[in-house]
Amino acid sequence: MQKRRVSRCWLATVGALACLTFAAPAAAGPPLKIDKAKLEAAFHCTEGVTNASSEPIMLSTDTLGTGTGLYGGLKGALDAYGHPVCYVDYPDLTTADVQDSVQYLVYGVRRMARLAERPGAVYGISQGALLPRIALTYWPGLQRKLTDVIALAGPQHGTTADLGLGCSSGSPCAPALWQQLAGSNFLKALNRQPDESPGKTSWTTVRTLDDQIVQPQTGKHPTSALKGAANLVIQSACPGRHTSHIGAIFDSVSFAALVDAVAHKGPARVSRLPGDLCSHHYAPGLNEQVIDAVLTGLEDPSGPFVGELALVPKVNQEPRVRWWAKRRP
Protein backbone atom coordinates (compact mmCIF):
# COMPACT_ATOMS: atom_id res chain seq x y z
CA MET A 1 0.00 0.00 0.00
CA GLN A 2 1.55 3.27 -1.08
CA LYS A 3 1.65 6.22 1.25
CA ARG A 4 -0.73 8.98 0.30
CA ARG A 5 1.07 12.29 0.30
CA VAL A 6 -0.26 15.83 0.44
CA SER A 7 2.26 18.62 -0.14
CA ARG A 8 1.93 22.16 1.09
CA CYS A 9 4.40 24.81 0.01
CA TRP A 10 4.64 28.37 1.02
CA LEU A 11 7.11 31.25 1.03
CA ALA A 12 9.12 31.29 4.20
CA THR A 13 9.59 34.62 5.94
CA VAL A 14 13.12 34.86 4.60
CA GLY A 15 11.72 34.74 1.10
CA ALA A 16 12.86 31.21 0.26
CA LEU A 17 10.42 28.60 -0.94
CA ALA A 18 9.92 25.93 1.68
CA CYS A 19 8.02 22.73 0.99
CA LEU A 20 6.80 20.26 3.57
CA THR A 21 5.41 16.89 2.66
CA PHE A 22 2.90 15.26 4.93
CA ALA A 23 2.63 11.48 4.72
CA ALA A 24 -0.28 9.49 6.04
CA PRO A 25 1.12 6.61 8.15
CA ALA A 26 -0.22 4.01 5.72
CA ALA A 27 2.70 1.62 6.22
CA ALA A 28 1.93 1.36 9.92
CA GLY A 29 -1.67 0.42 9.20
CA PRO A 30 -4.70 1.32 11.30
CA PRO A 31 -4.22 1.66 15.06
CA LEU A 32 -4.83 -1.46 17.12
CA LYS A 33 -8.08 -1.11 19.05
CA ILE A 34 -7.75 -4.23 21.23
CA ASP A 35 -6.80 -3.57 24.85
CA LYS A 36 -3.04 -4.00 25.19
CA ALA A 37 -3.41 -6.23 28.24
CA LYS A 38 -5.46 -8.68 26.17
CA LEU A 39 -2.90 -8.64 23.38
CA GLU A 40 -0.08 -9.30 25.82
CA ALA A 41 -1.95 -12.11 27.58
CA ALA A 42 -2.63 -13.86 24.27
CA PHE A 43 1.01 -13.81 23.12
CA HIS A 44 3.37 -16.68 23.94
CA CYS A 45 6.87 -17.75 22.89
CA THR A 46 9.24 -20.62 23.58
CA GLU A 47 12.75 -20.15 24.87
CA GLY A 48 15.28 -18.80 22.43
CA VAL A 49 13.17 -16.13 20.76
CA THR A 50 15.08 -13.26 22.43
CA ASN A 51 18.03 -12.36 20.19
CA ALA A 52 17.17 -15.50 18.24
CA SER A 53 20.03 -17.35 16.55
CA SER A 54 17.60 -18.85 14.02
CA GLU A 55 14.50 -17.51 12.35
CA PRO A 56 11.47 -17.54 14.68
CA ILE A 57 8.21 -19.16 13.59
CA MET A 58 4.78 -17.70 14.36
CA LEU A 59 1.97 -20.27 14.49
CA SER A 60 -1.49 -19.11 13.39
CA THR A 61 -4.34 -21.39 14.36
CA ASP A 62 -7.66 -22.40 12.83
CA THR A 63 -11.28 -21.60 13.67
CA LEU A 64 -12.27 -23.24 16.98
CA GLY A 65 -8.60 -23.71 17.76
CA THR A 66 -6.11 -22.02 20.06
CA GLY A 67 -2.49 -21.15 19.51
CA THR A 68 -1.66 -23.03 22.69
CA GLY A 69 -3.38 -26.16 21.38
CA LEU A 70 -1.73 -25.92 17.97
CA TYR A 71 1.70 -25.55 19.54
CA GLY A 72 1.02 -28.59 21.72
CA GLY A 73 0.03 -30.66 18.71
CA LEU A 74 3.11 -29.65 16.71
CA LYS A 75 5.59 -29.60 19.59
CA GLY A 76 7.44 -32.78 18.60
CA ALA A 77 8.04 -31.50 15.07
CA LEU A 78 8.91 -28.00 16.25
CA ASP A 79 11.37 -29.33 18.84
CA ALA A 80 13.05 -31.44 16.16
CA TYR A 81 13.19 -28.40 13.86
CA GLY A 82 14.90 -26.34 16.54
CA HIS A 83 13.65 -22.85 15.71
CA PRO A 84 12.06 -20.66 18.40
CA VAL A 85 8.28 -20.47 18.19
CA CYS A 86 5.65 -17.89 19.06
CA TYR A 87 1.87 -18.12 18.88
CA VAL A 88 -1.23 -16.18 19.84
CA ASP A 89 -4.56 -17.29 21.24
CA TYR A 90 -7.17 -15.54 19.12
CA PRO A 91 -10.39 -14.46 20.89
CA ASP A 92 -13.41 -16.75 21.29
CA LEU A 93 -11.54 -19.83 20.02
CA THR A 94 -10.72 -17.97 16.80
CA THR A 95 -14.41 -17.41 16.01
CA ALA A 96 -14.47 -13.65 16.67
CA ASP A 97 -14.63 -11.01 13.93
CA VAL A 98 -11.48 -11.54 11.82
CA GLN A 99 -10.99 -7.77 11.94
CA ASP A 100 -10.37 -8.16 15.68
CA SER A 101 -8.43 -11.42 15.52
CA VAL A 102 -5.98 -10.03 12.98
CA GLN A 103 -4.95 -7.36 15.47
CA TYR A 104 -3.65 -10.10 17.77
CA LEU A 105 -1.50 -11.38 14.92
CA VAL A 106 -0.25 -7.90 14.06
CA TYR A 107 0.77 -7.40 17.67
CA GLY A 108 2.34 -10.85 17.82
CA VAL A 109 4.44 -10.44 14.68
CA ARG A 110 5.66 -7.02 15.79
CA ARG A 111 6.63 -8.27 19.21
CA MET A 112 8.25 -11.47 17.91
CA ALA A 113 10.41 -9.46 15.50
CA ARG A 114 11.35 -7.04 18.24
CA LEU A 115 12.33 -9.83 20.65
CA ALA A 116 14.19 -11.85 18.03
CA GLU A 117 15.82 -8.80 16.45
CA ARG A 118 15.27 -10.44 13.09
CA PRO A 119 12.34 -11.24 10.79
CA GLY A 120 10.40 -14.47 11.12
CA ALA A 121 7.91 -16.67 9.27
CA VAL A 122 4.24 -17.55 9.78
CA TYR A 123 2.94 -21.13 9.59
CA GLY A 124 -0.85 -21.00 9.56
CA ILE A 125 -3.80 -23.33 8.98
CA SER A 126 -7.33 -22.53 7.71
CA GLN A 127 -8.46 -19.16 9.16
CA GLY A 128 -4.93 -18.96 10.54
CA ALA A 129 -3.70 -18.99 6.92
CA LEU A 130 -6.07 -16.17 5.96
CA LEU A 131 -5.20 -13.86 8.86
CA PRO A 132 -1.54 -13.30 7.78
CA ARG A 133 -2.77 -12.14 4.38
CA ILE A 134 -5.14 -9.68 6.05
CA ALA A 135 -2.34 -8.48 8.31
CA LEU A 136 0.24 -7.90 5.58
CA THR A 137 -2.32 -6.30 3.27
CA TYR A 138 -3.63 -3.69 5.70
CA TRP A 139 -0.53 -3.36 7.91
CA PRO A 140 2.14 -3.33 5.17
CA GLY A 141 4.85 -2.38 7.65
CA LEU A 142 4.75 -6.02 8.75
CA GLN A 143 6.12 -7.13 5.40
CA ARG A 144 9.67 -6.34 6.44
CA LYS A 145 9.19 -8.35 9.63
CA LEU A 146 8.34 -11.62 7.83
CA THR A 147 10.46 -13.43 5.27
CA ASP A 148 7.78 -16.07 4.57
CA VAL A 149 4.16 -16.99 5.02
CA ILE A 150 3.27 -20.67 4.67
CA ALA A 151 -0.52 -20.74 4.37
CA LEU A 152 -2.22 -24.14 4.67
CA ALA A 153 -5.80 -24.83 3.48
CA GLY A 154 -6.74 -21.16 3.80
CA PRO A 155 -10.20 -19.84 2.83
CA GLN A 156 -8.52 -17.08 0.85
CA HIS A 157 -11.47 -16.70 -1.52
CA GLY A 158 -14.07 -18.18 0.80
CA THR A 159 -15.51 -21.64 1.14
CA THR A 160 -18.53 -22.97 -0.75
CA ALA A 161 -18.81 -26.03 1.49
CA ASP A 162 -22.09 -26.55 3.33
CA LEU A 163 -20.79 -27.00 6.84
CA GLY A 164 -24.20 -27.32 8.44
CA LEU A 165 -23.40 -24.39 10.75
CA GLY A 166 -26.41 -22.26 9.84
CA CYS A 167 -24.60 -19.25 8.35
CA SER A 168 -25.77 -19.78 4.80
CA SER A 169 -29.39 -20.14 5.91
CA GLY A 170 -29.33 -16.94 7.94
CA SER A 171 -29.26 -18.52 11.39
CA PRO A 172 -27.07 -17.00 14.12
CA CYS A 173 -23.45 -17.85 13.45
CA ALA A 174 -20.00 -16.99 14.81
CA PRO A 175 -18.64 -13.82 13.18
CA ALA A 176 -15.57 -15.47 11.63
CA LEU A 177 -17.70 -18.19 10.06
CA TRP A 178 -19.83 -15.59 8.28
CA GLN A 179 -16.68 -13.89 7.01
CA GLN A 180 -15.11 -17.07 5.62
CA LEU A 181 -18.03 -17.94 3.37
CA ALA A 182 -17.54 -17.46 -0.37
CA GLY A 183 -19.03 -14.08 -1.30
CA SER A 184 -18.76 -12.55 2.18
CA ASN A 185 -18.49 -8.78 2.25
CA PHE A 186 -15.14 -8.91 4.01
CA LEU A 187 -13.58 -11.28 1.48
CA LYS A 188 -14.96 -9.17 -1.37
CA ALA A 189 -13.12 -6.18 0.09
CA LEU A 190 -9.91 -8.16 0.66
CA ASN A 191 -9.94 -9.70 -2.80
CA ARG A 192 -10.37 -6.28 -4.42
CA GLN A 193 -6.86 -5.48 -3.22
CA PRO A 194 -4.40 -5.69 -6.13
CA ASP A 195 -1.85 -8.03 -4.49
CA GLU A 196 -2.93 -11.44 -3.17
CA SER A 197 0.57 -12.15 -1.85
CA PRO A 198 1.52 -8.72 -0.54
CA GLY A 199 4.97 -7.27 -0.37
CA LYS A 200 8.41 -8.82 -0.71
CA THR A 201 7.45 -11.50 1.78
CA SER A 202 7.57 -14.92 0.09
CA TRP A 203 4.26 -16.79 0.00
CA THR A 204 3.73 -20.55 -0.12
CA THR A 205 0.28 -22.13 -0.02
CA VAL A 206 -0.36 -25.81 0.60
CA ARG A 207 -3.72 -27.46 0.05
CA THR A 208 -5.19 -30.95 0.09
CA LEU A 209 -7.64 -32.33 -2.44
CA ASP A 210 -9.39 -34.13 0.44
CA ASP A 211 -10.32 -30.87 2.14
CA GLN A 212 -13.88 -31.28 3.38
CA ILE A 213 -14.19 -27.80 4.91
CA VAL A 214 -12.55 -25.25 2.62
CA GLN A 215 -13.72 -25.73 -0.97
CA PRO A 216 -13.17 -25.71 -3.92
CA GLN A 217 -9.58 -26.99 -4.00
CA THR A 218 -9.60 -28.03 -7.66
CA GLY A 219 -10.39 -26.35 -10.96
CA LYS A 220 -9.07 -23.07 -12.32
CA HIS A 221 -9.53 -21.13 -9.08
CA PRO A 222 -8.79 -23.21 -5.97
CA THR A 223 -9.86 -21.12 -3.02
CA SER A 224 -6.62 -21.67 -1.08
CA ALA A 225 -4.32 -20.69 -3.95
CA LEU A 226 -2.94 -17.15 -4.21
CA LYS A 227 -1.64 -15.21 -7.18
CA GLY A 228 2.06 -14.59 -6.72
CA ALA A 229 2.52 -17.55 -4.36
CA ALA A 230 4.01 -21.00 -4.83
CA ASN A 231 0.83 -23.10 -4.67
CA LEU A 232 1.57 -26.68 -3.59
CA VAL A 233 -0.84 -29.62 -3.56
CA ILE A 234 -0.13 -32.40 -1.07
CA GLN A 235 -1.34 -35.11 -3.45
CA SER A 236 0.92 -33.81 -6.24
CA ALA A 237 3.93 -34.27 -3.97
CA CYS A 238 2.69 -37.58 -2.52
CA PRO A 239 0.20 -39.20 -4.93
CA GLY A 240 -2.59 -41.17 -3.30
CA ARG A 241 -2.16 -39.56 0.11
CA HIS A 242 -5.33 -38.81 2.08
CA THR A 243 -5.03 -35.67 4.17
CA SER A 244 -7.97 -33.88 5.75
CA HIS A 245 -8.42 -30.15 6.19
CA ILE A 246 -6.97 -29.94 9.70
CA GLY A 247 -4.54 -32.75 8.91
CA ALA A 248 -2.74 -30.38 6.53
CA ILE A 249 -0.98 -28.66 9.45
CA PHE A 250 0.65 -31.93 10.53
CA ASP A 251 1.35 -33.30 7.04
CA SER A 252 4.97 -33.99 6.08
CA VAL A 253 4.54 -32.01 2.84
CA SER A 254 3.32 -28.92 4.68
CA PHE A 255 6.06 -29.00 7.28
CA ALA A 256 8.72 -29.66 4.64
CA ALA A 257 7.41 -26.59 2.78
CA LEU A 258 7.93 -24.53 5.95
CA VAL A 259 11.49 -25.81 6.39
CA ASP A 260 12.36 -25.26 2.73
CA ALA A 261 10.84 -21.78 2.55
CA VAL A 262 12.69 -20.61 5.65
CA ALA A 263 15.99 -22.11 4.47
CA HIS A 264 15.93 -20.45 1.04
CA LYS A 265 15.20 -17.09 -0.44
CA GLY A 266 11.75 -17.14 -1.97
CA PRO A 267 8.89 -19.61 -1.46
CA ALA A 268 9.13 -23.37 -1.07
CA ARG A 269 9.90 -25.55 -4.09
CA VAL A 270 8.69 -29.12 -4.47
CA SER A 271 11.93 -30.03 -6.25
CA ARG A 272 13.90 -29.27 -3.07
CA LEU A 273 11.72 -31.26 -0.66
CA PRO A 274 13.30 -34.37 0.93
CA GLY A 275 13.42 -37.55 -1.12
CA ASP A 276 11.81 -39.59 1.69
CA LEU A 277 9.00 -37.07 2.10
CA CYS A 278 6.22 -39.53 1.27
CA SER A 279 7.54 -42.33 3.47
CA HIS A 280 5.99 -40.70 6.54
CA HIS A 281 2.56 -39.05 6.62
CA TYR A 282 3.30 -36.48 9.29
CA ALA A 283 6.13 -34.10 10.04
CA PRO A 284 9.29 -35.62 11.53
CA GLY A 285 9.07 -35.70 15.30
CA LEU A 286 5.32 -36.37 15.43
CA ASN A 287 3.88 -39.65 16.67
CA GLU A 288 1.62 -40.89 13.88
CA GLN A 289 -0.68 -42.86 16.19
CA VAL A 290 -1.14 -39.84 18.44
CA ILE A 291 -1.86 -37.49 15.52
CA ASP A 292 -4.29 -40.00 13.99
CA ALA A 293 -6.17 -40.08 17.29
CA VAL A 294 -6.13 -36.28 17.59
CA LEU A 295 -7.52 -35.84 14.09
CA THR A 296 -10.19 -38.48 14.65
CA GLY A 297 -11.38 -36.54 17.69
CA LEU A 298 -11.23 -33.15 15.98
CA GLU A 299 -13.16 -34.31 12.93
CA ASP A 300 -15.84 -36.29 14.77
CA PRO A 301 -19.21 -34.60 13.98
CA SER A 302 -20.31 -35.28 17.54
CA GLY A 303 -16.92 -34.40 19.03
CA PRO A 304 -15.90 -31.67 21.50
CA PHE A 305 -15.88 -28.86 18.94
CA VAL A 306 -19.64 -29.12 18.55
CA GLY A 307 -20.08 -28.23 22.19
CA GLU A 308 -17.49 -25.46 21.98
CA LEU A 309 -19.19 -23.97 18.94
CA ALA A 310 -22.44 -23.82 20.86
CA LEU A 311 -20.78 -21.64 23.51
CA VAL A 312 -19.04 -19.01 21.39
CA PRO A 313 -20.75 -15.66 20.67
CA LYS A 314 -22.91 -15.56 17.55
CA VAL A 315 -24.42 -12.82 15.40
CA ASN A 316 -27.36 -12.79 13.01
CA GLN A 317 -25.39 -11.42 10.08
CA GLU A 318 -21.86 -10.80 8.94
CA PRO A 319 -20.07 -8.00 10.84
CA ARG A 320 -19.72 -4.75 8.95
CA VAL A 321 -16.57 -4.21 6.95
CA ARG A 322 -14.46 -1.59 8.73
CA TRP A 323 -13.12 1.52 7.04
CA TRP A 324 -9.55 0.27 6.82
CA ALA A 325 -10.58 -2.93 5.01
CA LYS A 326 -12.35 -0.89 2.33
CA ARG A 327 -9.28 1.19 1.55
CA ARG A 328 -7.30 0.58 -1.61
CA PRO A 329 -3.75 1.72 -2.30
C-alpha positions, -999 to 999 in steps of 0.1 A, spaced: 0 0 0 15 33 -11 16 62 12 -7 90 3 11 123 3 -3 158 4 23 186 -1 19 222 11 44 248 0 46 284 10 71 312 10 91 313 42 96 346 59 131 349 46 117 347 11 129 312 3 104 286 -9 99 259 17 80 227 10 68 203 36 54 169 27 29 153 49 26 115 47 -3 95 60 11 66 82 -2 40 57 27 16 62 19 14 99 -17 4 92 -47 13 113 -42 17 151 -48 -15 171 -81 -11 191 -78 -42 212 -68 -36 249 -30 -40 252 -34 -62 282 -55 -87 262 -29 -86 234 -1 -93 258 -19 -121 276 -26 -139 243 10 -138 231 34 -167 239 69 -177 229 92 -206 236 128 -201 249 153 -188 224 132 -161 208 151 -133 224 180 -124 202 172 -155 182 200 -173 166 176 -189 140 145 -175 123 115 -175 147 82 -192 136 48 -177 144 20 -203 145 -15 -191 134 -43 -214 144 -77 -224 128 -113 -216 137 -123 -232 170 -86 -237 178 -61 -220 201 -25 -212 195 -17 -230 227 -34 -262 214 -17 -259 180 17 -255 195 10 -286 217 0 -307 187 31 -296 167 56 -296 196 74 -328 186 80 -315 151 89 -280 163 114 -293 188 131 -314 162 132 -284 139 149 -263 165 136 -228 157 121 -207 184 83 -205 182 56 -179 191 19 -181 189 -12 -162 198 -46 -173 212 -72 -155 191 -104 -145 209 -134 -167 213 -115 -198 200 -107 -180 168 -144 -174 160 -145 -136 167 -146 -110 139 -115 -115 118 -110 -78 119 -104 -82 157 -84 -114 155 -60 -100 130 -49 -74 155 -36 -101 178 -15 -114 149 -2 -79 141 8 -74 177 23 -109 178 44 -104 147 57 -70 158 66 -83 192 82 -115 179 104 -95 155 114 -70 182 123 -98 207 142 -118 180 158 -88 165 153 -104 131 123 -112 108 104 -145 111 79 -167 93 42 -175 98 29 -211 96 -9 -210 96 -38 -233 90 -73 -225 77 -85 -192 92 -49 -190 105 -37 -190 69 -61 -162 60 -52 -139 89 -15 -133 78 -28 -121 44 -51 -97 61 -23 -85 83 2 -79 56 -23 -63 33 -36 -37 57 -5 -34 79 21 -33 52 48 -24 76 48 -60 88 61 -71 54 97 -63 64 92 -84 96 83 -116 78 105 -134 53 78 -161 46 42 -170 50 33 -207 47 -5 -207 44 -22 -241 47 -58 -248 35 -67 -212 38 -102 -198 28 -85 -171 8 -115 -167 -15 -141 -182 8 -155 -216 11 -185 -230 -7 -188 -260 15 -221 -266 33 -208 -270 68 -242 -273 84 -234 -244 107 -264 -223 98 -246 -193 83 -258 -198 48 -294 -201 59 -293 -169 79 -293 -185 114 -271 -170 141 -234 -179 135 -200 -170 148 -186 -138 132 -156 -155 116 -177 -182 101 -198 -156 83 -167 -139 70 -151 -171 56 -180 -179 34 -175 -175 -4 -190 -141 -13 -188 -126 22 -185 -88 22 -151 -89 40 -136 -113 15 -150 -92 -14 -131 -62 1 -99 -82 7 -99 -97 -28 -104 -63 -44 -69 -55 -32 -44 -57 -61 -19 -80 -45 -29 -114 -32 6 -121 -18 15 -87 -5 50 -73 -4 84 -88 -7 75 -115 18 76 -149 1 43 -168 0 37 -205 -1 3 -221 0 -4 -258 6 -37 -275 0 -52 -310 1 -76 -323 -24 -94 -341 4 -103 -309 21 -139 -313 34 -142 -278 49 -126 -252 26 -137 -257 -10 -132 -257 -39 -96 -270 -40 -96 -280 -77 -104 -263 -110 -91 -231 -123 -95 -211 -91 -88 -232 -60 -99 -211 -30 -66 -217 -11 -43 -207 -40 -29 -171 -42 -16 -152 -72 21 -146 -67 25 -175 -44 40 -210 -48 8 -231 -47 16 -267 -36 -8 -296 -36 -1 -324 -11 -13 -351 -34 9 -338 -62 39 -343 -40 27 -376 -25 2 -392 -49 -26 -412 -33 -22 -396 1 -53 -388 21 -50 -357 42 -80 -339 58 -84 -301 62 -70 -299 97 -45 -327 89 -27 -304 65 -10 -287 94 7 -319 105 14 -333 70 50 -340 61 45 -320 28 33 -289 47 61 -290 73 87 -297 46 74 -266 28 79 -245 59 115 -258 64 124 -253 27 108 -218 25 127 -206 57 160 -221 45 159 -205 10 152 -171 -4 117 -171 -20 89 -196 -15 91 -234 -11 99 -255 -41 87 -291 -45 119 -300 -62 139 -293 -31 117 -313 -7 133 -344 9 134 -375 -11 118 -396 17 90 -371 21 62 -395 13 75 -423 35 60 -407 65 26 -390 66 33 -365 93 61 -341 100 93 -356 115 91 -357 153 53 -364 154 39 -397 167 16 -409 139 -7 -429 162 -11 -398 184 -19 -375 155 -43 -400 140 -62 -401 173 -61 -363 176 -75 -358 141 -102 -385 147 -114 -365 177 -112 -331 160 -132 -343 129 -158 -363 148 -192 -346 140 -203 -353 175 -169 -344 190 -159 -317 215 -159 -289 189 -196 -291 185 -201 -282 222 -175 -255 220 -192 -240 189 -224 -238 209 -208 -216 235 -190 -190 214 -207 -157 207 -229 -156 176 -244 -128 154 -274 -128 130 -254 -114 101 -219 -108 89 -201 -80 108 -197 -48 89 -166 -42 69 -145 -16 87 -131 15 70 -95 3 68 -106 -29 50 -123 -9 23 -93 12 15 -73 6 -16 -37 17 -23 
